[in-house]
Amino acid sequence: MKRTEAIKKIKHSLATCEPQIVTPAGTTYEEHVERLSKKLLTEVIDPVRVKVASTIIRGGDFERYRDSEVWAISKGAGGWLLTIAGSDDFALGFGEDIQSIKMHGCSSNDALGEWCA
C-alpha cells in the first residue's frame, strides 16, 4: 500500500460515512468533524505492514485483523489507524512493535470514528 492509497481510502470514508464522534461543548458537529478530519489527514504516514497480536475488547473484530493483511496508515498520539488491505475497514491500534500491535477491538468503515475511539 502507498501513502496516496491510504489518503484516498480515508477521504472515501470521510465522504461516505457520518463519523461517530462526540462533539465537545462550544463547537458544532460539523466544525469538529472538519477540524479532526484535517488533523487525521496530516497524520497519514507511509503505510507500514503490521501484525495485530492482541485486543483490548473481546468479541470484536480481532480474529479478522489477526488473520488479514493489515496496514498502519496514520500515527498520532492516540495510536495507529489500521486498515485491512482490499477493504474499507478501519480500526485503532496501539504499541510501538509493528509485529505485535494491540487493537482496540472493534472496526468499521468510519475512519474518523475509529481514529478517535
RODO-2510 file (C-alpha; in nm, 4 decimals, decimal comma):
residues 117
     n   res          X          Y          Z
     1     m     0,0000     0,0000     0,0000
     2     k     0,1185     0,3509    -0,0790
     3     r     0,0564     0,6762     0,1081
     4     t    -0,1628     0,8063    -0,1753
     5     e    -0,3820     0,4957    -0,1463
     6     a    -0,4134     0,5476     0,2301
     7     i    -0,5190     0,9100     0,1810
     8     k    -0,7714     0,8077    -0,0853
     9     k    -0,9142     0,5396     0,1445
    10     i    -0,9518     0,7840     0,4350
    11     k    -1,1049     1,0539     0,2122
    12     h    -1,3547     0,7995     0,0800
    13     s    -1,4559     0,7173     0,4357
    14     l    -1,4876     1,0865     0,5254
    15     a    -1,7082     1,1435     0,2198
    16     t    -1,9354     0,8434     0,2694
    17     c    -1,9652     0,7983     0,6475
    18     e    -2,1134     1,0160     0,9137
    19     p    -1,8371     0,9999     1,1763
    20     q    -1,9484     0,8672     1,5125
    21     i    -1,7644     1,1128     1,7342
    22     v    -1,8507     1,3101     2,0450
    23     t    -1,8728     1,6837     1,9873
    24     p    -1,7377     1,8964     2,2718
    25     a    -1,9429     2,1816     2,4127
    26     g    -1,8935     2,5125     2,2376
    27     t    -1,8492     2,3740     1,8866
    28     t    -2,0771     2,2312     1,6209
    29     y    -2,0562     1,8745     1,5000
    30     e    -1,9610     1,9975     1,1515
    31     e    -1,6786     2,2177     1,2829
    32     h    -1,5470     1,9363     1,4984
    33     v    -1,5552     1,6835     1,2120
    34     e    -1,3773     1,9281     0,9810
    35     r    -1,1038     2,0002     1,2362
    36     l    -1,0473     1,6327     1,3201
    37     s    -1,0554     1,5299     0,9530
    38     k    -0,7801     1,7785     0,8693
    39     k    -0,5749     1,6552     1,1665
    40     l    -0,6185     1,2907     1,0658
    41     l    -0,5030     1,3637     0,7116
    42     t    -0,1904     1,5418     0,8410
    43     e    -0,1019     1,2297     1,0425
    44     v    -0,1112     0,9903     0,7468
    45     i     0,2196     0,8054     0,7197
    46     d     0,3876     0,5942     0,4582
    47     p     0,1898     0,2764     0,5299
    48     v     0,3601     0,0120     0,7384
    49     r     0,2589    -0,3546     0,7333
    50     v     0,1764    -0,4595     1,0900
    51     k     0,0796    -0,7733     1,2766
    52     v    -0,2177    -0,7483     1,5096
    53     a    -0,1356    -0,9731     1,8028
    54     s    -0,3914    -0,8879     2,0721
    55     t    -0,7029    -0,6884     2,1527
    56     i    -0,8499    -0,4845     2,4346
    57     i    -1,2166    -0,5629     2,3603
    58     r    -1,3109    -0,9297     2,3395
    59     g    -1,5786    -1,0318     2,0911
    60     g    -1,4860    -0,7622     1,8387
    61     d    -1,3023    -0,7965     1,5099
    62     f    -0,9677    -0,9194     1,6404
    63     e    -0,9645    -1,2519     1,4531
    64     r    -1,0248    -1,0820     1,1194
    65     y    -0,7404    -0,8355     1,1804
    66     r    -0,5115    -1,1068     1,3175
    67     d    -0,5638    -1,3172     1,0050
    68     s    -0,5510    -1,0395     0,7403
    69     e    -0,3002    -0,8171     0,5659
    70     v    -0,3098    -0,5115     0,7942
    71     w    -0,1517    -0,1736     0,7335
    72     a    -0,0946     0,1135     0,9740
    73     i    -0,1754     0,4259     0,7716
    74     s    -0,1790     0,7034     1,0311
    75     k     0,0091     0,7569     1,3569
    76     g    -0,0898     1,0054     1,6239
    77     a    -0,0860     1,0444     1,9982
    78     g    -0,3906     0,8158     2,0184
    79     g    -0,2253     0,5295     1,8339
    80     w    -0,2260     0,3859     1,4833
    81     l    -0,5119     0,3916     1,2347
    82     l    -0,5180     0,0399     1,0919
    83     t    -0,6811    -0,0882     0,7766
    84     i    -0,7190    -0,4238     0,6086
    85     a    -0,5865    -0,4446     0,2526
    86     g    -0,8667    -0,4556    -0,0019
    87     s    -1,1395    -0,3453     0,2378
    88     d    -1,2929    -0,0191     0,3579
    89     d    -1,2443    -0,1219     0,7193
    90     f    -1,0526     0,0711     0,9876
    91     a    -0,9517     0,0060     1,3471
    92     l    -0,7440     0,1697     1,6185
    93     g    -0,4192     0,0027     1,7245
    94     f    -0,1588     0,0619     1,9950
    95     g     0,2056    -0,0222     2,0535
    96     e     0,5479     0,0501     1,9113
    97     d     0,6402    -0,3006     1,7927
    98     i     0,4808    -0,3322     1,4488
    99     q     0,4948    -0,7104     1,4845
   100     s     0,2818    -0,7002     1,7980
   101     i     0,0105    -0,4344     1,7687
   102     k    -0,2795    -0,4404     2,0125
   103     m    -0,6051    -0,3326     1,8526
   104     h    -0,8846    -0,1543     2,0328
   105     g    -1,1145    -0,4379     1,9314
   106     c    -1,3884    -0,3127     1,7035
   107     s    -1,3676    -0,1862     1,3475
   108     s    -1,5868    -0,0111     1,0930
   109     n    -1,5784     0,1846     0,7684
   110     d    -1,5721     0,5077     0,9770
   111     a    -1,2045     0,6070     0,9642
   112     l    -1,2509     0,9190     1,1768
   113     g    -1,4669     0,7450     1,4350
   114     e    -1,2165     0,4612     1,4745
   115     w    -0,9213     0,7012     1,4907
   116     c    -1,0974     0,8987     1,7659
   117     a    -1,2116     0,5907     1,9626
***
